[in-house]
Amino acid sequence: MKLWVSYIASVAGILIIAIACATVPITGRTQLNMISERQLTTAADNQFSLFMNMVHKDNRELSGAESPHAQAIVDSVNRVSRKIIEASGLHQYNWRVVVVKANQKNAFVMPNGKIVVFTGILQVAKTDAGLAAVLGHEVGHVAARHQAERVSHFLLVQMGLTAVDAALAANNSRYRGGIGAALGLGAQFGVILPFSRLHESEADHIGLFYMAKAGYNPTEAVGLWGRMEEAEEKGLWEFASTHPSPATRRERLTKLLPEATLYFNNPTRPFPKNIEIEADHKQFPGR
């Protein structure tokens, strides 16, 4: 009896939370969103402040005053980011782009509009158009509010695991520990990691249209991932990765080139509203 009561309570809780939905621009995907913009921005402001303290402590922020080459890099990043942000129409954020001296072939964005570009990725981007693919992807994460969705999804997973554990405890199940461990592993590989790959694919899709509308040839996004594939260190199995492989991303973006090119040729064209996401995981609310 206790098991059924716990089960019904957990299902009811999940159904109540599942009504907190939003729609992702360009793809039209329905997403779970339980986190307010204020909550997310406040947390991101704090995290960005801590990150920049570490960067400044190690003197890692690239400054144009260091050399003409450094100034050219900073100017390029600022120029491209302004065009991408303008194309996205996301003027409500306090955007800032920081270039950090590090060999990582990476960039990341926070939900408050703060973008960090590591100098290592510039070797792969090579051109303004390649950089536009990188920055379009990061702005795409903000447009889709992926960070809020990740937190919301994590909360749902935790609620489910807690409910199952409580039900097993109430019934004095001797399999409680093993079942809990199995469920945790299943949630990680079956829900959380694939959901992250979904977000990466979606940000690629959105970013492709942003860069095209900003005046950068979208074929450069395909070239970027081709170069990233060549530079990638082998050994991480895609199934256990939070990102699709560069080859997978290149193939998926290639399929979108005909439509994205329409926006490169005509930047005034309204963005699409339901671009299909080709990703590893589609079992989420509303799709």
C-alpha positions in Angstrom: 0.0 0.0 0.0 2.8 2.4 1.0 4.5 1.6 -2.4 1.4 2.6 -4.3 0.9 5.8 -2.3 4.5 6.9 -2.9 4.2 6.0 -6.6 1.0 8.0 -7.1 2.4 11.0 -5.2 5.6 11.0 -7.3 3.6 10.8 -10.6 1.3 13.5 -9.4 4.3 15.7 -8.6 5.9 15.2 -12.0 2.6 15.9 -13.8 2.2 19.2 -11.9 5.8 20.3 -12.8 5.5 19.1 -16.4 3.1 21.9 -17.2 5.9 24.5 -16.8 6.7 24.5 -20.5 8.2 26.9 -23.0 9.0 26.9 -26.7 12.5 27.1 -28.2 12.9 29.7 -31.0 13.7 28.4 -34.5 13.2 24.7 -33.6 9.8 25.1 -32.0 10.7 22.4 -29.5 8.6 22.3 -26.3 10.9 22.3 -23.2 10.5 22.0 -19.5 11.3 25.2 -17.7 10.9 25.5 -13.9 13.6 28.2 -13.4 12.9 31.9 -13.6 15.1 34.3 -15.5 16.0 36.1 -12.3 17.1 33.0 -10.5 19.3 31.9 -13.5 20.8 35.4 -14.0 21.7 35.8 -10.3 23.4 32.5 -10.2 25.2 33.1 -13.4 26.4 36.6 -12.3 28.0 35.0 -9.2 29.6 32.2 -11.2 31.0 34.6 -13.8 32.4 36.8 -11.1 34.2 33.9 -9.5 35.5 32.7 -12.9 36.9 36.1 -13.8 38.6 36.4 -10.5 40.5 33.3 -11.3 41.3 34.5 -14.8 42.6 37.8 -13.6 44.6 36.1 -10.8 46.5 34.2 -13.4 46.6 37.1 -15.9 44.7 35.0 -18.5 42.4 37.6 -20.1 43.7 38.5 -23.5 44.1 42.3 -23.8 44.5 44.3 -27.0 47.3 46.2 -25.2 49.5 43.2 -25.2 50.4 43.3 -28.9 48.9 44.2 -32.4 48.1 40.5 -32.8 46.2 40.4 -29.6 44.3 43.6 -30.5 43.4 42.0 -33.8 42.0 38.9 -32.0 40.0 41.0 -29.5 38.6 43.2 -32.4 37.6 40.1 -34.4 35.8 38.5 -31.5 34.0 41.7 -30.6 33.0 42.4 -34.2 31.7 38.9 -34.9 29.8 38.7 -31.5 28.1 42.0 -32.1 26.8 40.8 -35.5 25.6 37.5 -34.1 23.8 39.1 -31.2 22.2 41.6 -33.5 21.0 38.9 -35.8 19.6 36.9 -32.8 17.5 39.9 -31.6 18.4 39.0 -28.0 19.0 42.6 -26.8 17.7 42.0 -23.3 20.9 40.5 -22.0 24.0 42.3 -20.7 26.3 40.7 -23.2 30.1 40.5 -22.7 32.6 38.4 -24.5 36.0 37.6 -22.9 39.0 36.0 -24.6 41.0 33.8 -22.3 44.5 32.7 -23.0 44.3 28.9 -22.9 44.9 26.0 -25.3 41.4 24.6 -24.9 39.6 24.3 -28.2 36.4 25.5 -26.6 34.1 28.3 -25.7 31.2 28.5 -23.3 28.3 30.8 -22.4 26.5 31.6 -19.3 22.7 32.3 -19.2 23.3 36.0 -18.3 24.9 36.6 -21.7 28.6 36.2 -20.7 30.6 34.4 -23.4 34.1 33.0 -22.8 36.3 32.2 -25.9 39.5 30.3 -25.3 42.4 31.2 -27.7 42.8 27.5 -28.6 39.5 27.5 -30.5 40.8 30.4 -32.7 43.3 28.0 -34.3 40.3 25.9 -35.4 37.9 28.7 -36.3 40.6 30.4 -38.5 38.3 33.0 -40.0 35.6 35.4 -38.9 33.1 33.0 -40.4 34.5 30.1 -38.4 34.3 32.2 -35.3 30.7 33.1 -36.2 29.9 29.4 -36.1 31.3 29.2 -32.6 29.6 32.3 -31.3 26.4 31.5 -33.0 26.3 28.2 -31.2 26.9 29.9 -27.8 24.2 32.5 -28.4 21.9 29.7 -29.4 22.3 28.1 -26.0 21.1 31.4 -24.4 18.2 31.8 -26.9 17.0 28.3 -26.1 17.5 28.7 -22.3 19.3 25.4 -22.2 20.8 26.0 -18.8 17.4 26.5 -17.2 16.1 23.4 -18.9 19.1 21.4 -17.7 18.4 22.5 -14.1 14.7 21.7 -14.5 15.4 18.3 -15.9 17.9 17.5 -13.1 15.3 18.4 -10.6 12.8 16.0 -12.2 15.3 13.2 -12.2 16.1 13.8 -8.5 12.5 13.9 -7.6 11.9 10.6 -9.4 14.9 8.9 -7.7 13.9 10.2 -4.3 10.4 8.9 -4.7 11.6 5.5 -5.7 14.1 5.4 -2.8 11.4 6.4 -0.3 9.0 3.7 -1.7 11.7 1.0 -1.4 12.6 2.2 2.2 8.9 2.1 3.2 8.7 -1.5 2.0 12.1 -2.5 3.6 13.3 -3.8 0.3 16.7 -5.5 0.5 17.3 -4.5 -3.1 17.1 -0.8 -2.3 20.9 -0.1 -2.7 21.3 -2.0 -5.9 18.1 -0.6 -7.5 19.0 2.9 -6.5 22.5 2.6 -8.1 21.0 1.1 -11.3 18.4 3.9 -11.5 21.1 6.5 -11.0 23.3 5.1 -13.8 20.2 4.7 -16.0 19.3 8.3 -15.4 22.8 9.5 -16.3 23.2 7.6 -19.6 19.5 7.4 -20.6 18.4 11.0 -19.7 20.9 13.5 -18.5 23.8 12.9 -21.0 21.6 12.5 -24.1 19.7 15.6 -23.1 23.0 17.4 -23.1 23.7 16.1 -26.6 20.3 17.3 -27.7 21.1 20.8 -26.5 24.4 20.8 -28.3 22.7 19.8 -31.6 20.0 22.3 -31.0 22.5 25.1 -30.4 24.3 24.1 -33.6 21.0 24.4 -35.5 20.1 27.7 -34.1 23.6 29.1 -34.4 23.7 28.2 -38.1 20.8 30.5 -38.8 22.2 33.2 -36.6 25.5 33.3 -38.4 23.8 33.2 -41.8 21.5 36.1 -40.9 24.6 38.0 -39.6 26.2 37.7 -43.0 28.5 34.8 -42.6 28.4 31.9 -45.0 26.9 28.9 -43.2 29.1 26.5 -45.0 31.9 27.6 -42.7 30.1 25.9 -39.8 30.6 22.6 -41.6 34.2 23.5 -42.2 34.7 24.3 -38.5 33.6 20.9 -37.4 35.7 19.2 -40.1 38.7 21.0 -38.7 37.6 20.1 -35.2 37.4 16.5 -36.2 41.0 16.6 -37.4 42.2 18.2 -34.2 40.1 16.1 -31.8 42.0 13.8 -29.4 40.6 10.3 -29.8 39.5 8.1 -27.0 36.1 9.4 -25.7 33.3 7.2 -26.7 30.4 9.3 -28.0 27.8 7.3 -26.0 29.4 8.6 -22.8 30.1 12.1 -24.1 28.0 15.2 -23.4 28.6 16.4 -26.9 28.0 14.7 -30.3 31.2 13.9 -32.2 32.5 16.5 -34.6 31.7 14.2 -37.5 28.1 13.9 -36.4 27.8 17.6 -36.0 29.3 18.2 -39.4 26.9 15.7 -41.1 23.8 17.2 -39.4 24.7 20.8 -40.3 25.4 19.8 -43.9 21.7 18.8 -44.2 20.6 22.2 -43.0 22.8 24.2 -45.4 20.2 24.7 -48.2 17.7 26.4 -45.8 20.3 28.3 -43.8 21.8 29.7 -47.1 18.4 31.4 -47.7 19.1 33.6 -44.7 22.6 34.3 -45.9 21.2 35.5 -49.2 18.3 37.3 -47.6 19.0 38.5 -44.0 15.5 40.1 -43.7 13.8 36.7 -44.0 12.0 35.8 -40.8 13.5 32.9 -38.9 11.9 29.5 -39.2 9.8 28.2 -36.3 10.0 24.5 -36.5 13.4 23.3 -37.8 13.6 19.5 -37.0 16.4 18.7 -34.5 18.4 15.6 -35.6 19.7 14.4 -32.3 20.3 11.2 -30.2 17.5 11.8 -27.8 13.9 12.9 -28.5 11.9 11.5 -25.6 11.2 14.8 -23.8 8.0 16.6 -23.0 6.1 18.0 -25.9 7.8 16.4 -28.9 
